[in-house]
Amino acid sequence: MFTRFAGLVGAAALILTAMAGDASAQMLDRKVMSIAEAKKLAAAAMEEANKNNWNVVVAILDEGGHLMYLERKDGTQLASADIAVNKAKAALLFRRSTKLMEDTIAQRPAFPTLNREVAMIEGGLPLLYNNVVVGAIGVSGVASSDDGKIAAAGVAALK
């Protein structure tokens, strides 16, 4: 009986030790983008589009890749909504400009063989706050180089 009890106590101690993990482990503090901030970034991007009379879609994703805000100007092609989201997803997942990915694809055409819906063409940028990715912006509707300019205007509004 005592052996069985000692075995149970030992097993419980092992389980508790495993659950406790590293004694120095701690939770991390993280900045999270608010919907107000997402709308502010989209407004800055749309201001750039409006200056040039460009019909575009602006998509803002949170750090988990979930759509926070999407704005489509009247007259923008319908496909641009999906493309803007997918540009933002690519920028978020790779934590870099989709322009860099577009350039890589030009040199290595096999690069985009992923099983996610991402658009590796200019117009997607990660959103960094204190050097931490807090989301991404994607723009679609005009030439990809112009989409990139609009996305950059949105990023510039991040404070």
C-alpha positions in Angstrom: 0.0 0.0 0.0 2.8 2.4 1.0 4.6 1.7 -2.3 1.5 2.4 -4.3 1.0 5.7 -2.4 4.7 6.7 -2.8 4.3 6.0 -6.6 1.3 8.2 -6.8 3.0 11.0 -4.9 6.1 10.7 -7.2 3.9 10.8 -10.3 2.1 13.9 -9.0 5.4 15.6 -8.3 6.6 14.9 -11.8 3.4 16.3 -13.3 3.5 19.4 -11.2 7.1 20.0 -12.1 6.3 19.6 -15.8 3.4 21.9 -15.5 5.4 24.6 -13.7 8.0 24.7 -16.6 10.9 27.0 -16.4 10.8 29.0 -13.1 12.1 32.0 -14.9 9.3 31.9 -17.5 7.0 34.9 -17.5 4.2 36.4 -19.5 5.0 38.9 -22.1 3.5 42.4 -22.4 2.4 43.2 -25.9 1.0 46.2 -27.7 -2.2 45.5 -29.5 -3.6 47.8 -32.2 -7.0 49.4 -31.5 -9.8 49.7 -34.0 -9.3 53.5 -33.7 -5.7 53.1 -34.7 -6.6 50.8 -37.6 -9.1 53.4 -38.9 -6.5 56.1 -38.6 -4.0 54.2 -40.7 -6.7 53.4 -43.3 -7.7 57.1 -43.4 -4.1 58.2 -44.0 -3.8 55.6 -46.8 -7.1 56.7 -48.3 -6.0 60.3 -48.2 -3.0 59.4 -50.4 -5.3 57.5 -52.8 -7.7 60.5 -52.9 -4.9 62.9 -53.7 -4.3 60.9 -56.9 -7.9 60.0 -57.6 -7.1 56.3 -57.2 -9.8 53.7 -56.5 -8.4 51.2 -54.0 -9.2 48.9 -51.1 -7.3 49.3 -47.9 -7.2 46.3 -45.5 -5.8 46.4 -41.9 -5.0 43.1 -40.1 -4.2 42.6 -36.5 -1.1 40.7 -35.3 -2.9 37.4 -35.6 -3.8 38.0 -39.2 -7.5 38.8 -38.6 -9.2 41.5 -40.6 -9.7 44.6 -38.4 -10.8 47.1 -40.9 -11.5 47.2 -44.6 -12.4 50.2 -46.7 -13.2 50.1 -50.4 -13.6 53.3 -52.5 -16.6 53.4 -54.8 -15.7 52.1 -58.3 -12.9 49.9 -57.1 -12.8 46.5 -58.8 -14.3 43.8 -56.5 -11.3 41.5 -56.6 -9.2 44.2 -54.9 -10.8 43.4 -51.6 -9.4 39.9 -51.5 -6.1 41.0 -53.0 -5.6 43.8 -50.3 -6.3 41.3 -47.5 -3.9 38.8 -49.1 -1.1 41.4 -49.5 -1.5 42.3 -45.8 -1.4 38.6 -44.9 1.8 38.1 -46.8 3.4 41.1 -45.2 2.4 39.9 -41.7 3.4 36.3 -42.1 6.8 37.1 -43.6 7.2 40.3 -41.5 8.5 42.2 -44.5 7.3 44.3 -47.5 5.5 42.4 -50.2 7.7 44.4 -52.6 10.7 42.4 -51.3 8.8 39.2 -52.0 7.8 40.3 -55.5 11.5 41.0 -56.2 12.4 37.5 -54.8 9.8 35.9 -57.1 11.3 37.6 -60.1 14.6 35.8 -59.3 13.2 32.6 -57.9 9.8 31.7 -59.5 9.3 28.7 -57.3 9.3 30.9 -54.1 5.5 31.4 -53.9 4.6 27.8 -53.5 2.8 28.2 -50.2 -0.5 26.7 -49.1 -1.8 30.1 -47.7 -3.7 32.8 -49.5 -1.1 35.4 -49.7 -0.3 37.9 -52.5 3.4 38.5 -52.9 3.1 41.7 -54.9 3.8 45.3 -53.8 1.2 46.9 -51.7 1.5 45.0 -48.4 3.5 46.2 -45.4 3.9 45.0 -41.8 2.9 47.5 -39.1 5.7 47.9 -36.5 5.3 49.5 -33.1 8.6 49.7 -31.1 10.1 47.2 -33.6 7.3 44.7 -32.9 4.8 43.6 -35.6 1.3 44.6 -34.5 -0.5 44.0 -37.8 -0.2 44.7 -41.5 -1.7 46.9 -44.2 -2.6 45.8 -47.7 -3.7 48.0 -50.6 -5.0 47.0 -54.0 -6.7 48.7 -56.9 -4.1 50.5 -59.0 -0.6 49.6 -60.2 1.2 47.7 -57.5 3.9 50.4 -57.1 1.1 52.9 -56.4 -0.5 50.5 -54.0 2.8 50.5 -52.2 2.9 54.3 -51.9 -0.6 54.2 -50.5 0.3 51.5 -48.0 3.4 53.5 -47.0 1.2 56.5 -46.2 -0.8 54.3 -43.9 2.3 53.0 -42.1 3.6 56.6 -41.7 0.5 57.4 -39.6 1.3 54.6 -37.0 2.5 56.2 -33.8 
